[in-house]
Amino acid sequence: MVSIQEVAEQLGVSTHALRYYEKEGLIAVPRDAHGTRIFDEESISATRFIATCRQAGMSLADIRTILDNPDDHALSVDVMERARRKIENEIAGLQQNLEHLDRRIQEHRSHLDGTR
């Protein structure tokens, strides 16, 4: 059994986010006799899944879809492939930005070379 602070540190998420995930029904966290959240292996595993998906840019709605349908593998694949396509598009946009910057840098370097 692990405290909310320890889980937050392990997974690199805020305690606020963990409380929010619980409030939204994405994770179920056992509590001790005093009402303190005590994360067990199951709740830590679910939280790790959510944190990983969030880092990959998935929305909480998409994560909920996967969690609410654990046996619908086709649905999970569809949701994750959509998230993957979104990341691919973002990477393509970033690549275009890099190419633009490279061209501008080259232009400015050519001016430097011509003035020396």
C-alpha positions as CSV (number, residue, x, y, z in Angstrom):
1,M,0.0,0.0,0.0
2,V,1.4,3.4,-1.1
3,S,0.4,7.0,-0.3
4,I,-0.9,9.4,-3.0
5,Q,2.3,11.4,-2.7
6,E,4.5,8.4,-3.3
7,V,2.4,7.4,-6.4
8,A,2.6,11.0,-7.7
9,E,6.4,11.0,-7.3
10,Q,6.8,7.5,-8.9
11,L,4.7,8.4,-11.9
12,G,5.6,12.0,-12.3
13,V,2.1,13.3,-12.0
14,S,0.6,15.7,-9.5
15,T,-1.5,14.6,-6.5
16,H,-4.2,16.9,-7.9
17,A,-4.3,14.9,-11.1
18,L,-4.6,11.6,-9.1
19,R,-7.5,13.0,-7.1
20,Y,-9.1,14.2,-10.3
21,Y,-8.7,10.7,-11.9
22,E,-10.4,9.2,-8.9
23,K,-13.2,11.8,-8.8
24,E,-13.9,11.2,-12.5
25,G,-14.1,7.4,-11.8
26,L,-11.0,6.5,-13.9
27,I,-9.4,4.8,-10.9
28,A,-10.7,3.3,-7.7
29,V,-8.4,3.9,-4.7
30,P,-8.9,2.1,-1.4
31,R,-8.9,4.1,1.7
32,D,-7.8,3.3,5.2
33,A,-9.9,3.6,8.4
34,H,-9.1,7.4,8.5
35,G,-10.2,7.9,4.8
36,T,-6.7,8.3,3.5
37,R,-6.1,7.1,0.0
38,I,-3.8,4.0,0.1
39,F,-2.9,2.9,-3.5
40,D,-2.7,-0.9,-4.0
41,E,-1.1,-2.6,-7.0
42,E,-4.4,-2.5,-9.0
43,S,-4.9,1.2,-8.5
44,I,-1.2,1.9,-9.2
45,S,-1.3,-0.1,-12.4
46,A,-4.4,1.8,-13.6
47,T,-2.9,5.1,-12.7
48,R,0.3,4.2,-14.6
49,F,-1.7,3.3,-17.6
50,I,-3.5,6.7,-17.4
51,A,-0.3,8.6,-16.9
52,T,1.3,6.9,-19.9
53,C,-1.7,7.6,-22.1
54,R,-1.7,11.2,-21.0
55,Q,2.0,11.6,-21.8
56,A,1.2,10.2,-25.3
57,G,-1.4,13.0,-25.7
58,M,-4.5,10.9,-25.2
59,S,-7.6,12.7,-23.9
60,L,-9.2,11.5,-20.7
61,A,-12.3,10.7,-22.7
62,D,-10.3,8.3,-24.9
63,I,-8.7,6.8,-21.8
64,R,-12.1,6.3,-20.2
65,T,-13.3,4.6,-23.4
66,I,-10.5,2.1,-23.1
67,L,-10.9,1.6,-19.3
68,D,-14.7,1.2,-19.6
69,N,-14.3,-1.5,-22.3
70,P,-11.4,-3.7,-21.2
71,D,-12.5,-6.6,-23.3
72,D,-13.2,-4.7,-26.5
73,H,-9.7,-4.9,-28.0
74,A,-10.9,-3.6,-31.4
75,L,-12.1,-0.4,-29.7
76,S,-8.9,0.0,-27.8
77,V,-6.9,-0.4,-30.9
78,D,-9.0,2.1,-32.7
79,V,-8.6,4.7,-29.9
80,M,-4.9,4.2,-29.7
81,E,-4.4,4.3,-33.5
82,R,-6.2,7.6,-33.6
83,A,-3.9,8.9,-30.9
84,R,-1.0,7.6,-32.8
85,R,-2.1,9.4,-36.0
86,K,-2.4,12.6,-34.0
87,I,1.1,12.3,-32.8
88,E,2.4,11.5,-36.3
89,N,0.7,14.7,-37.6
90,E,2.2,16.7,-34.8
91,I,5.7,15.2,-35.6
92,A,5.1,16.1,-39.3
93,G,4.3,19.7,-38.4
94,L,7.4,19.9,-36.1
95,Q,9.5,18.5,-39.0
96,Q,8.2,21.2,-41.3
97,N,9.1,23.8,-38.6
98,L,12.6,22.4,-38.4
99,E,13.0,22.5,-42.2
100,H,11.8,26.1,-42.3
101,L,14.3,27.1,-39.5
102,D,17.1,25.2,-41.3
103,R,16.4,27.2,-44.5
104,R,16.4,30.5,-42.6
105,I,19.6,29.6,-40.8
106,Q,21.2,28.7,-44.1
107,E,20.1,32.0,-45.6
108,H,21.6,34.0,-42.7
109,R,24.8,31.9,-42.8
110,S,25.2,32.7,-46.5
111,H,24.9,36.4,-45.7
112,L,27.6,36.0,-43.0
113,D,29.8,34.1,-45.5
114,G,29.4,36.9,-48.0
115,T,30.3,39.7,-45.6
116,R,33.5,38.3,-44.3
